[in-house]
Amino acid sequence: MPSSGHSRAEIREGFREAVTRAGLQAPGKLTLHSLRHTFASLLIARRLDVVFVSRQLRHANPSITLEVYAHLYARADHAHTARDALEASHKAMASSHRG
């Protein structure tokens, strides 16, 4: 049970009411759990290490985090590598045009 003294059902219902009052809409169902996944995805996209993300999510250990989010770590690594390659290529082309 959450430390606030409220049951999970009460918290879930309060969240649903807040979403409705705010007029928020999203494809699929917006839940607290989907916000948790979004939070994790943002941390991983910022290239934070698995131990940090695991602690933020309160997973028992980083292997749980990797089981769920390994595909995002791989995507973040590929994006970083691609960005570095494109920047290097751009610098090389820009310097060859100058000289």
Buried (B, 14 or more C-beta within 10 A) or exposed (E): EEEEEEEEEEBBEEBBEEBEEEEEEEEEEBBEEEEEBEEBBEBBBEEBEBEEBBEBBEBEEBEBBBEEBEEBBEBBEEEEEEEEEEEEEEEEEEEEEEE
